[in-house]
């Protein structure tokens, strides 16, 4: 009689246990490798943004684009303080307020729009009608375009557009039914200033790289205005899941306020906060400097050092990690 050798039940269970242990050891390494690749892509995204900024300065006499233009409720450039940008008609966003013209409506556009032609996104740039405003129906198609360079690949949501489109409560589509998807997202926000304990030669207000143009005393920042040096001054950083993270909107800006919210605090994701340094990367966020370089900012960074990096004329030269 022929006899065939076979595994006993105990041997089979041992083999299964060994395979399980190997998989348990392997999976973290695979996940780590995947996140490393996503971080590389995120860093490259910000590097492309930095290149676009400098391409913009090349044809604008060394001046960077504004952080935003046409903020409603602020004084129009070159006008008396009583002449302010207004919201569109409360029931019909395609029309100006009663008794006003289209020139009275604040466009509320962001820095992202100005650099699109330098990111191979001229089609989206040309689609946007800058004589109108961000929530005008004629601009809906433009602002719904997902710009891949503005999307961090580490976002873990499900679905083709998960994490790529904001909802109406983000900015500034108040006349559209809540829950309607309207504007494509940016995971990278512009920095206006830092309000930590610094004192400097000037007021801390508008001491960041990307300022909102309003009134007669604000102009876009030029290379010569960056007294701390381009390589020492943050311009854009990760701002994942911020409620105001629509790439076209003037609200895709924030000031650094470490006293309000710690860097990369998970509880602040999806909320409106004054300190938008947020990412899905372990240990910190990526920041793009005014010279176009990109550096990783660890969660443990001293708020004062980070504040000096956000201000272009803090009088303090920070050290990179």
C-alpha positions as CSV (number, residue, x, y, z in Angstrom):
1,X,0.0,0.0,0.0
2,X,1.3,3.4,-1.0
3,X,1.5,6.0,1.8
4,X,1.7,9.8,1.1
5,X,3.1,12.2,3.6
6,X,0.9,15.1,4.5
7,X,0.9,18.1,6.9
8,X,-0.6,17.5,10.2
9,X,-3.1,20.0,11.5
10,X,-0.5,21.3,14.0
11,X,2.1,21.8,11.2
12,X,-0.5,23.6,9.0
13,X,-1.4,26.0,11.9
14,X,2.3,26.7,12.5
15,X,2.8,27.5,8.8
16,X,-0.3,29.8,8.8
17,X,1.0,31.6,11.9
18,X,4.5,32.1,10.3
19,X,2.9,33.5,7.1
20,X,0.8,35.8,9.3
21,X,3.8,37.1,11.2
22,X,5.7,37.8,7.9
23,X,2.7,39.7,6.5
24,X,2.5,41.7,9.7
25,X,6.1,42.6,9.4
26,X,5.8,43.4,5.7
27,X,2.7,45.6,5.6
28,X,4.1,48.5,7.6
29,X,7.1,48.5,5.3
30,X,4.9,48.6,2.3
31,X,2.7,51.4,3.8
32,X,5.8,53.3,4.7
33,X,7.1,53.0,1.2
34,X,3.8,54.2,-0.3
35,X,3.7,57.2,2.0
36,X,7.3,58.1,1.1
37,X,6.3,58.1,-2.5
38,X,3.3,60.3,-1.7
39,X,5.5,62.7,0.2
40,X,7.8,62.9,-2.7
41,X,4.9,63.8,-5.0
42,X,3.6,66.4,-2.5
43,X,7.0,68.0,-2.3
44,X,7.2,68.1,-6.1
45,X,3.7,69.7,-6.2
46,X,5.0,72.5,-4.0
47,X,8.1,72.8,-6.0
48,X,6.0,73.3,-9.2
49,X,4.1,76.0,-7.3
50,X,7.4,77.7,-6.5
51,X,8.6,77.6,-10.1
52,X,5.3,79.1,-11.2
53,X,5.7,82.0,-8.7
54,X,9.1,82.8,-10.1
55,X,7.9,82.5,-13.6
56,X,5.3,85.1,-12.7
57,X,7.9,87.5,-11.2
58,X,9.9,87.2,-14.4
59,X,7.3,88.9,-16.4
60,X,6.0,91.2,-13.7
61,X,9.2,93.1,-12.9
62,X,10.2,91.0,-9.8
63,X,6.7,91.3,-8.2
64,X,4.9,88.3,-6.7
65,X,1.2,87.9,-7.3
66,X,-1.1,89.2,-4.5
67,X,-2.6,86.7,-2.1
68,X,-6.0,87.8,-3.1
69,X,-7.9,90.6,-4.8
70,X,-11.4,92.0,-4.4
71,X,-12.2,91.1,-0.8
72,X,-15.7,92.1,-0.1
73,X,-16.1,94.7,2.6
74,X,-12.6,96.2,2.0
75,X,-11.8,99.5,0.3
76,X,-11.1,99.4,-3.4
77,X,-7.5,100.3,-4.4
78,X,-7.2,103.9,-5.2
79,X,-10.6,104.8,-3.9
80,X,-12.0,106.6,-0.9
81,X,-12.5,104.5,2.3
82,X,-16.2,104.6,1.7
83,X,-16.0,102.9,-1.7
84,X,-15.8,99.2,-0.8
85,X,-16.1,95.9,-2.6
86,X,-19.6,94.4,-2.2
87,X,-21.3,91.0,-2.4
88,X,-23.4,90.1,-5.4
89,X,-27.2,90.2,-5.3
90,X,-28.4,88.1,-2.3
91,X,-30.9,86.1,-4.4
92,X,-29.1,86.0,-7.8
93,X,-25.2,85.8,-7.7
94,X,-25.1,86.6,-11.4
95,X,-26.1,90.2,-10.6
96,X,-24.6,93.0,-8.6
97,X,-26.5,94.4,-5.6
98,X,-29.5,96.6,-6.3
99,X,-28.4,100.0,-7.7
100,X,-24.8,98.9,-8.2
101,X,-22.7,97.8,-11.2
102,X,-20.5,94.7,-11.7
103,X,-17.5,96.9,-10.9
104,X,-18.8,97.1,-7.3
105,X,-18.7,93.4,-6.7
106,X,-15.6,92.0,-5.1
107,X,-14.1,89.2,-7.2
108,X,-12.5,87.4,-4.2
109,X,-9.9,85.6,-6.3
110,X,-6.8,84.0,-4.9
111,X,-3.1,83.8,-5.7
112,X,-3.7,80.3,-7.2
113,X,-5.4,81.8,-10.2
114,X,-2.6,84.2,-11.1
115,X,0.0,81.4,-11.4
116,X,-2.1,78.9,-13.4
117,X,-0.6,80.0,-16.8
118,X,2.8,79.0,-15.5
119,X,1.6,75.5,-14.4
120,X,0.4,74.3,-17.8
121,X,-3.1,75.3,-16.7
122,X,-3.7,78.1,-19.2
123,X,-7.0,76.5,-20.3
124,X,-8.4,76.9,-16.8
125,X,-7.0,80.4,-16.4
126,X,-8.6,81.5,-19.7
127,X,-11.9,79.8,-18.7
128,X,-12.2,82.1,-15.7
129,X,-13.7,85.5,-16.4
130,X,-11.8,88.0,-14.3
131,X,-14.3,90.8,-15.1
132,X,-16.8,88.8,-12.9
133,X,-16.6,87.2,-9.5
134,X,-15.8,83.8,-8.1
135,X,-19.4,82.8,-7.4
136,X,-20.8,84.2,-10.6
137,X,-22.5,81.3,-12.6
138,X,-20.3,82.0,-15.6
139,X,-17.3,81.0,-13.5
140,X,-18.6,77.8,-12.0
141,X,-17.1,75.6,-14.7
142,X,-13.7,77.2,-14.2
143,X,-13.6,76.9,-10.4
144,X,-14.7,73.3,-10.4
145,X,-11.6,72.2,-12.3
146,X,-9.4,70.1,-10.1
147,X,-5.8,71.2,-10.6
148,X,-3.7,68.1,-9.8
149,X,-0.7,70.2,-8.6
150,X,-2.9,71.6,-5.8
151,X,-3.8,68.2,-4.5
152,X,-1.8,66.3,-1.8
153,X,-1.7,62.6,-2.7
154,X,-1.6,61.6,1.0
155,X,-5.3,62.4,1.4
156,X,-6.9,59.1,2.3
157,X,-10.5,59.7,1.2
158,X,-12.4,57.2,-1.0
159,X,-13.8,58.0,-4.5
160,X,-12.4,59.7,-7.5
161,X,-13.0,63.2,-6.3
162,X,-12.8,62.6,-2.5
163,X,-10.9,65.4,-1.0
164,X,-10.7,67.3,-4.3
165,X,-13.9,69.3,-4.2
166,X,-15.1,71.6,-1.4
167,X,-18.6,72.1,-0.3
168,X,-20.5,75.4,-0.5
169,X,-20.0,76.3,3.1
170,X,-16.3,76.6,2.5
171,X,-16.3,79.8,0.3
172,X,-18.2,81.9,-0.6
173,X,-21.2,80.4,-2.3
174,X,-23.9,81.4,0.3
175,X,-26.7,81.5,-2.3
176,X,-26.2,77.9,-3.3
177,X,-28.0,75.1,-1.4
178,X,-25.8,73.7,1.3
179,X,-24.1,70.4,0.5
180,X,-23.8,71.2,-3.2
181,X,-20.2,70.6,-4.6
182,X,-19.0,73.8,-6.2
183,X,-15.2,74.5,-6.1
184,X,-12.1,72.4,-6.5
185,X,-9.8,72.3,-3.5
186,X,-6.2,73.3,-2.9
187,X,-4.3,71.5,-0.1
188,X,-1.7,74.3,-0.2
189,X,-2.6,77.7,1.4
190,X,-0.8,81.0,1.1
191,X,0.7,82.7,4.2
192,X,-0.2,86.4,4.9
193,X,1.7,86.9,8.2
194,X,2.5,85.5,11.6
195,X,1.3,86.9,14.9
196,X,3.6,85.4,17.5
197,X,5.8,87.3,19.9
198,X,8.0,88.9,17.3
199,X,8.7,92.6,17.1
200,X,10.1,94.0,13.9
201,X,10.9,97.2,12.1
202,X,7.3,97.4,10.9
203,X,3.9,96.2,12.1
204,X,3.4,92.5,11.7
205,X,0.3,93.1,9.7
206,X,0.8,92.3,6.0
207,X,4.4,91.1,6.7
208,X,3.8,87.8,4.9
209,X,4.6,87.0,1.3
210,X,1.0,86.9,0.0
211,X,-1.1,89.9,1.0
212,X,-4.7,90.8,0.1
213,X,-4.8,94.0,-2.0
214,X,-7.2,96.5,-0.4
215,X,-7.2,100.2,0.0
216,X,-4.4,102.6,-1.0
217,X,-1.6,101.3,1.1
218,X,-1.3,97.7,0.0
219,X,0.6,96.5,-3.0
220,X,1.9,93.0,-4.0
221,X,5.2,92.0,-2.5
222,X,8.4,92.3,-4.6
223,X,11.6,90.5,-4.3
224,X,13.2,93.6,-2.8
225,X,10.5,93.6,-0.1
226,X,11.7,90.3,1.4
227,X,14.3,91.7,3.9
228,X,14.9,88.3,5.6
229,X,15.8,86.7,2.3
230,X,13.8,84.6,-0.1
231,X,15.3,81.3,1.2
232,X,14.3,82.2,4.8
233,X,10.7,83.2,4.1
234,X,7.7,80.9,3.8
235,X,5.2,81.6,1.0
236,X,2.9,78.6,0.8
237,X,2.4,75.5,3.0
238,X,0.2,72.5,3.3
239,X,-3.3,73.4,4.6
240,X,-5.0,70.0,4.2
241,X,-8.8,69.9,4.7
242,X,-9.2,73.5,5.7
243,X,-12.8,74.6,5.3
244,X,-11.6,77.5,3.1
245,X,-9.4,75.4,0.9
246,X,-10.8,76.3,-2.5
247,X,-8.0,77.1,-4.9
248,X,-9.8,80.0,-6.5
249,X,-10.9,81.7,-3.3
250,X,-9.3,84.6,-1.6
251,X,-9.9,82.6,1.6
252,X,-7.1,80.2,0.7
253,X,-4.8,82.3,2.9
254,X,-4.1,82.3,6.6
255,X,-2.0,83.9,9.3
256,X,0.2,81.8,11.6
257,X,-1.2,81.8,15.1
258,X,0.5,79.2,17.2
259,X,-1.2,80.5,20.3
260,X,-4.5,79.4,18.9
261,X,-3.8,76.0,17.3
262,X,-0.7,73.8,17.4
263,X,1.0,72.8,14.2
264,X,-0.7,69.8,12.5
265,X,-3.4,69.4,15.1
266,X,-5.6,66.6,13.8
267,X,-8.7,67.9,15.6
268,X,-8.6,71.0,13.4
269,X,-8.9,69.2,10.1
270,X,-12.0,70.3,8.2
271,X,-12.4,73.4,10.4
272,X,-11.8,77.1,10.0
273,X,-8.7,77.9,12.0
274,X,-6.3,80.7,12.2
275,X,-3.3,78.4,12.0
276,X,-3.6,76.3,8.9
277,X,-0.4,74.2,9.0
278,X,-2.0,70.8,8.5
279,X,-1.1,67.7,6.5
280,X,-1.6,63.9,6.2
281,X,2.1,63.2,6.5
282,X,3.6,61.8,9.7
283,X,5.6,64.2,11.7
284,X,5.0,67.5,9.9
285,X,4.1,69.5,6.8
286,X,5.9,70.7,3.7
287,X,6.5,74.4,3.2
288,X,7.4,76.2,0.0
289,X,9.8,79.2,0.5
290,X,9.9,82.4,-1.5
291,X,13.0,81.2,-3.4
292,X,11.0,78.2,-4.7
293,X,12.7,75.6,-2.4
294,X,10.6,73.2,-0.4
295,X,11.4,72.0,3.2
296,X,9.7,69.7,5.7
297,X,8.5,71.5,8.8
298,X,8.4,69.2,11.8
299,X,5.5,69.3,14.3
300,X,7.9,70.0,17.1
301,X,9.2,73.3,15.6
302,X,9.5,76.3,17.9
303,X,6.6,78.6,17.1
304,X,8.9,81.6,17.2
305,X,11.2,80.1,14.6
306,X,8.2,79.3,12.4
307,X,6.9,82.8,12.9
308,X,10.2,84.3,11.7
309,X,9.9,82.2,8.6
310,X,6.4,83.4,7.8
311,X,7.3,87.1,8.2
312,X,9.4,88.5,5.3
313,X,10.9,91.2,7.5
314,X,11.0,89.8,11.0
315,X,14.6,90.8,11.5
316,X,15.4,87.2,12.5
317,X,17.0,84.7,10.1
318,X,15.7,81.2,10.9
319,X,17.7,78.0,10.6
320,X,16.3,75.2,8.4
321,X,15.8,71.8,10.1
